[in-house]
């Protein structure tokens, strides 16, 4: 009885615990009070599913008035009339903790959504641009490409260094059906690719250009535009367009999928590039046996690089391009860091704000693992909402870009959606782990006395 009386003196029933008086005796006397107050109805709450109000009513029949006042203060009895009259639910407690701090929860959700958007948009843009470029090259109609040694697989970086007469030598090979010399230029302001072509030979590689309007160029200052770039720049036949510091007149608009966005006469392209009688690459169409033709050409002209269309299309995949991997990985890592830091800061602040609540839960019998599980589960719920928001905004952005910038394709693959969710979970969990472990080490006596 002496110990119980001392414990009562240490606790002001309607105010906070006086920490200064607990310094030397808190580990013994105060724990007696806490255990006495909660031991009866904790068992009932967990085993019989009583509501908070019923538990307090049941406890009032067996506990002294001072103990009941302590429970009323710590558990917010003034709000008991508004509590849920039903079985205790961990999920309800998690959801209540999240909705009690809407601003902080919203910041976590937005940070996680930004990570998901960043990952999906960066990967989607690189995959979309690379995949769309591969389809455009495939639409030219050639099955072999001839380039200078050590040339980039990205045609935009190909210089006009090969002699144009080489095309006639390639065309003389029996297994070759058609050869089209091409000068590749890139508009520096918009990075739009421009082909300088011999119209008759380039058009003969496939079924030819499909004109939406107009016709082929008849003069050196005329240009053919594909329908996507025409839609983006609001071009029509007769419009003036400046490319490579040179003013051209649009003479025709064709269906997209023939390599470049703009096509100009090869002589004009050579003049602009300062590469007279030189070209960037040759598009070659074989008579049927692509591999045999390629081997024959490689034997006749060993100083040049020969690639088949099938090989090139396989290479034009963002996952197969080593040049893009560092960029993609950097963007993914940046997204994880953003999510980690925001969740870490939010969870750290939230744990500080909920110190008394954590103390009450530990006094009720929550173990360290229970505290960590509770905080990580709340983070999991926020991550699910953030990932869903990020995925939804990503598809909305894709839809908007498709309508306003059709020349900027975004390809969102299902494996990357799953990867973005996993990365979001990993970043958020890493950010929440330290605050959760720190909260689990709180002494319930100190936590209950926290202001």
C-alpha positions in Angstrom: 0.0 0.0 0.0 2.8 2.3 0.7 4.1 2.0 -2.9 0.6 2.6 -4.3 0.2 5.8 -2.2 3.6 7.1 -3.4 2.6 6.4 -7.0 -0.6 8.5 -6.5 1.3 11.4 -5.2 3.6 11.4 -8.2 0.7 11.8 -10.6 -1.5 14.9 -10.9 -4.8 13.6 -12.1 -5.7 16.5 -14.2 -2.3 17.7 -15.3 0.9 16.3 -16.7 3.1 14.0 -14.8 5.7 16.0 -12.8 8.9 14.7 -14.3 11.1 16.4 -11.7 9.6 14.2 -9.0 9.8 11.1 -11.0 13.5 11.3 -11.7 14.6 8.9 -9.0 11.5 6.7 -8.6 9.8 6.6 -12.0 11.1 3.2 -12.9 9.3 1.6 -9.9 6.4 3.6 -8.4 5.0 5.2 -11.5 5.0 1.9 -13.4 2.9 0.5 -10.5 0.3 3.2 -11.2 0.2 2.8 -14.9 0.0 -1.0 -14.7 -2.8 -0.8 -12.1 -4.8 1.6 -14.2 -4.7 -0.4 -17.5 -4.3 -4.0 -16.5 -8.0 -4.7 -16.0 -9.5 -3.2 -19.1 -6.5 -3.9 -21.5 -7.3 -7.6 -21.3 -11.0 -6.9 -21.9 -10.2 -4.6 -24.9 -8.0 -7.1 -26.6 -9.9 -10.3 -25.7 -13.6 -9.2 -25.7 -13.6 -6.4 -28.2 -15.0 -3.7 -25.9 -15.2 -0.1 -27.2 -13.2 2.6 -25.5 -16.3 4.0 -23.6 -17.3 0.6 -22.4 -13.8 -0.1 -21.2 -13.7 3.1 -19.2 -17.2 2.4 -17.7 -16.0 -1.1 -16.8 -12.8 0.2 -15.2 -14.7 2.8 -13.2 -16.4 0.1 -11.2 -13.1 -1.4 -9.9 -10.6 1.5 -9.9 -10.2 4.3 -7.4 -11.3 7.9 -8.5 -7.8 9.2 -8.8 -6.8 6.4 -11.1 -9.8 7.0 -13.3 -9.0 10.7 -13.6 -5.6 9.8 -14.8 -7.1 7.5 -17.4 -9.6 10.1 -18.5 -6.9 12.7 -19.0 -4.4 10.5 -20.8 -7.1 8.9 -23.1 -9.0 12.1 -23.7 -12.2 11.1 -22.0 -13.7 14.5 -22.9 -13.9 13.1 -26.5 -15.1 9.7 -25.6 -18.6 10.4 -26.6 -17.4 10.8 -30.2 -15.4 7.6 -30.4 -16.3 4.6 -32.4 -18.6 2.1 -30.6 -17.2 -1.1 -31.9 -14.3 -3.6 -31.7 -10.8 -2.2 -31.5 -9.2 -2.0 -35.0 -5.6 -1.5 -35.8 -6.5 -0.3 -39.3 -8.9 2.3 -37.9 -6.1 3.5 -35.6 -3.7 3.7 -38.5 -6.2 5.7 -40.6 -7.0 7.9 -37.7 -3.4 8.8 -37.2 -3.0 9.7 -40.8 -6.1 11.8 -41.1 -5.3 13.6 -37.8 -2.4 15.3 -39.6 -3.7 16.0 -43.1 -1.0 18.5 -44.1 1.9 16.3 -43.1 0.3 13.2 -44.6 -0.3 15.1 -47.9 3.3 16.2 -48.1 4.4 12.5 -47.8 1.9 11.4 -50.5 3.0 14.2 -52.8 6.7 13.4 -52.3 6.1 9.7 -53.1 4.0 10.7 -56.1 6.8 12.9 -57.4 9.2 10.0 -57.2 6.9 7.7 -59.1 6.3 10.4 -61.8 10.0 11.1 -62.1 10.8 7.4 -62.6 8.0 6.7 -65.1 8.4 9.9 -67.1 12.2 9.7 -67.5 12.1 6.0 -68.4 8.9 6.6 -70.5 10.4 9.4 -72.5 13.7 7.6 -73.2 11.9 4.4 -74.1 9.4 6.2 -76.2 11.8 8.3 -78.2 14.2 5.4 -78.8 11.4 3.0 -79.7 9.7 5.6 -82.0 13.1 6.3 -83.7 13.5 2.5 -84.4 10.1 2.3 -86.0 10.9 5.4 -88.2 14.1 3.8 -89.4 12.3 0.5 -90.1 9.8 2.4 -92.2 12.4 3.7 -94.6 12.3 0.3 -96.3 16.0 -0.6 -96.2 17.4 -3.8 -94.5 21.1 -2.8 -94.3 22.8 0.4 -93.2 26.3 1.4 -94.3 28.1 3.9 -92.0 31.7 5.2 -91.5 33.8 3.3 -89.0 33.1 4.0 -85.3 29.9 5.8 -86.2 27.2 6.3 -83.5 24.1 4.2 -83.7 22.3 7.5 -83.2 22.1 8.8 -86.7 21.8 12.4 -85.5 25.5 12.2 -84.6 26.7 10.8 -87.9 28.9 13.1 -89.9 28.9 13.3 -93.7 32.3 11.7 -94.3 31.6 8.9 -96.8 32.1 9.6 -100.5 28.9 9.7 -102.4 30.2 7.6 -105.3 30.5 4.6 -102.9 26.7 4.2 -103.4 27.2 3.3 -107.1 29.8 0.7 -106.1 27.4 -0.8 -103.6 24.5 -0.8 -106.1 26.7 -2.8 -108.5 26.8 -5.8 -106.2 24.4 -8.5 -107.5 22.6 -9.1 -104.3 21.8 -5.4 -103.8 18.4 -4.1 -105.1 18.5 -0.4 -104.2 20.8 2.2 -102.5 19.9 5.6 -101.2 22.7 8.0 -100.1 21.6 10.2 -97.2 23.0 13.3 -95.5 21.8 13.6 -91.9 21.5 17.0 -90.3 20.1 18.1 -86.9 18.4 21.4 -86.3 20.3 22.8 -83.3 17.4 24.7 -81.8 14.8 22.0 -81.7 17.0 18.9 -82.2 14.7 17.8 -85.1 16.4 15.5 -87.6 16.6 16.6 -91.3 17.4 14.2 -94.2 19.1 15.3 -97.3 18.0 12.8 -99.9 18.0 11.9 -103.6 14.2 11.8 -103.8 13.9 9.1 -106.5 16.3 6.7 -104.9 15.1 7.2 -101.3 11.5 6.9 -102.5 12.3 3.6 -104.3 13.4 1.9 -101.0 9.8 1.2 -100.0 6.4 1.8 -101.3 7.3 5.5 -101.4 6.1 8.6 -99.5 2.4 8.7 -98.7 1.5 12.3 -99.4 -1.2 13.9 -97.2 -0.9 17.1 -99.2 1.4 18.6 -101.9 4.1 16.8 -103.8 7.9 16.3 -103.9 10.3 19.2 -104.0 11.1 20.7 -107.3 13.7 23.3 -106.2 16.6 23.5 -103.8 14.8 25.6 -101.2 11.7 23.3 -100.8 11.2 20.9 -97.9 8.9 17.9 -97.3 7.5 17.6 -93.7 5.9 14.6 -92.1 2.4 15.0 -90.6 3.5 14.9 -87.0 5.8 17.8 -87.2 3.3 19.6 -89.5 0.7 19.2 -86.7 3.0 20.4 -84.0 4.2 23.5 -85.9 1.0 24.1 -87.7 2.6 23.8 -91.1 0.8 23.4 -94.4 1.8 23.4 -98.1 3.3 26.8 -98.9 4.3 27.6 -95.3 7.8 29.0 -94.6 10.0 27.2 -92.1 13.6 28.0 -91.0 15.9 25.0 -90.7 19.6 25.1 -90.2 19.6 28.9 -90.6 18.0 28.4 -94.1 14.5 29.4 -95.1 12.5 26.6 -96.8 9.1 26.4 -98.4 6.9 23.4 -97.5 6.1 21.6 -100.7 4.5 18.5 -99.3 3.3 16.8 -96.1 3.7 13.0 -95.9 2.8 10.3 -93.4 5.4 9.9 -90.6 7.7 6.9 -90.3 10.3 7.5 -92.9 13.3 8.3 -90.7 13.4 12.1 -90.4 10.8 14.8 -89.8 12.0 17.0 -92.7 13.4 16.0 -96.1 15.4 18.4 -98.3 17.4 17.9 -101.6 20.7 16.1 -101.0 22.7 18.9 -102.8 21.2 21.5 -100.5 22.0 19.4 -97.4 25.6 19.0 -98.6 25.9 22.7 -99.2 24.6 23.5 -95.7 26.9 20.9 -94.1 29.9 21.9 -96.2 30.3 18.3 -97.3 30.4 18.3 -101.1 29.9 14.9 -102.6 29.8 13.3 -99.2 27.1 11.6 -97.2 26.4 10.4 -93.7 25.1 6.8 -94.5 23.7 4.6 -97.2 20.3 2.9 -96.9 20.6 -0.4 -98.7 17.8 -2.8 -99.7 18.9 -6.4 -100.6 17.2 -8.7 -103.0 16.1 -11.1 -100.3 19.0 -12.7 -98.4 20.0 -9.9 -96.0 22.7 -11.8 -94.1 24.4 -13.0 -97.2 24.3 -9.5 -98.8 25.7 -8.0 -95.6 28.5 -10.5 -95.5 29.3 -9.9 -99.1 29.4 -6.1 -98.7 31.5 -6.4 -95.5 34.0 -8.5 -97.5 34.1 -6.0 -100.4 34.3 -2.8 -98.3 35.9 -3.9 -95.0 36.7 -0.2 -94.0 33.0 0.5 -93.5 30.4 -0.6 -90.9 27.4 -2.6 -92.0 24.3 -3.3 -89.8 21.2 -5.2 -90.6 17.8 -3.6 -89.8 16.9 -6.5 -87.4 20.1 -5.9 -85.5 19.6 -2.1 -85.4 15.9 -2.3 -84.2 17.0 -4.7 -81.4 19.6 -2.3 -80.3 17.2 0.6 -80.3 15.8 -0.3 -76.9 16.4 1.8 -73.8 17.4 -1.3 -71.8 19.9 -2.4 -74.5 21.6 1.0 -74.8 24.6 1.3 -72.4 24.7 5.1 -73.1 21.3 5.6 -71.5 21.7 3.4 -68.4 23.7 5.8 -66.3 21.2 8.6 -67.0 18.2 6.3 -66.2 19.8 5.0 -63.0 20.7 8.6 -61.9 17.1 9.7 -62.3 15.7 6.7 -60.5 18.2 7.3 -57.6 17.2 10.9 -57.5 13.6 9.9 -57.1 14.4 7.5 -54.3 16.4 10.2 -52.5 13.5 12.7 -52.7 11.1 10.2 -51.3 13.5 9.1 -48.6 14.3 12.6 -47.3 10.7 13.9 -47.3 9.4 10.7 -45.5 12.3 10.8 -43.1 11.6 14.4 -42.1 7.9 14.0 -41.9 8.1 10.8 -39.8 10.7 12.3 -37.5 8.4 15.3 -36.8 5.3 13.1 -36.5 7.0 10.9 -33.9 8.0 13.9 -31.9 4.4 15.1 -32.0 3.0 11.7 -31.0 5.4 11.1 -28.1 2.6 11.0 -25.5 0.5 8.7 -27.7 3.4 6.3 -28.1 3.9 6.3 -24.3 0.3 5.4 -23.8 0.5 2.6 -26.3 3.6 1.2 -24.6 1.9 1.5 -21.2 -1.0 -0.5 -22.6 1.4 -3.3 -23.5 2.6 -2.4 -27.1 6.0 -3.9 -27.7 8.8 -2.3 -29.6 7.9 -4.4 -32.6 4.3 -3.2 -32.3 5.4 0.4 -32.4 7.6 -0.1 -35.4 4.9 -2.1 -37.2 2.4 0.7 -36.5 4.5 3.5 -37.9 5.7 1.4 -40.9 2.1 0.4 -41.7 1.1 4.1 -41.7 4.0 4.8 -44.1 2.8 1.9 -46.3 -0.7 3.3 -46.5 0.7 6.7 -47.5 3.0 5.1 -50.1 0.1 3.3 -51.7 -1.8 6.5 -52.0 1.3 8.3 -53.3 2.1 5.6 -55.9 -1.5 5.6 -57.1 -1.5 9.4 -57.4 1.9 9.3 -59.2 0.7 6.7 -61.7 -2.5 8.5 -62.4 -0.7 11.8 -63.0 1.9 10.1 -65.2 -0.9 8.7 -67.5 -2.5 12.1 -67.5 0.8 13.7 -68.6 1.2 11.1 -71.3 -2.3 11.9 -72.6 -1.6 15.6 -72.6 1.7 15.2 -74.4 0.1 13.0 -77.0 -2.4 15.7 -77.8 -0.1 18.7 -77.7 3.3 17.3 -78.5 2.9 14.2 -80.7 6.6 14.3 -81.6 7.5 13.6 -78.0 6.2 10.0 -77.4 6.1 8.5 -73.9 6.1 4.7 -73.6 5.1 3.5 -70.1 5.7 -0.2 -69.8 4.0 -2.4 -67.2 7.3 -3.7 -65.7 8.4 -0.1 -65.0 5.0 0.6 -63.3 5.7 -2.3 -60.9 9.3 -1.2 -60.5 8.2 2.4 -59.7 5.9 1.1 -56.9 8.6 -1.1 -55.5 11.1 1.7 -55.5 8.6 4.0 -53.8 8.0 1.4 -51.1 11.7 1.0 -50.6 12.4 4.7 -50.4 9.5 5.4 -48.0 10.3 2.4 -45.8 14.0 3.5 -45.5 12.9 7.0 -44.6 10.4 5.8 -41.9 12.7 3.1 -40.4 14.9 5.3 -38.2 12.1 7.4 -36.7 10.1 4.2 -36.1 13.0 2.5 -34.3 13.7 5.6 -32.3 10.0 5.7 -31.2 10.2 2.1 -30.2 12.9 2.9 -27.6 10.9 5.5 -25.8 10.4 4.9 -22.1 6.6 5.1 -21.5 7.1 7.1 -18.3 9.2 9.8 -20.0 6.9 9.8 -23.0 3.8 10.4 -20.9 5.5 13.3 -19.2 6.5 14.8 -22.6 5.2 18.3 -23.3 
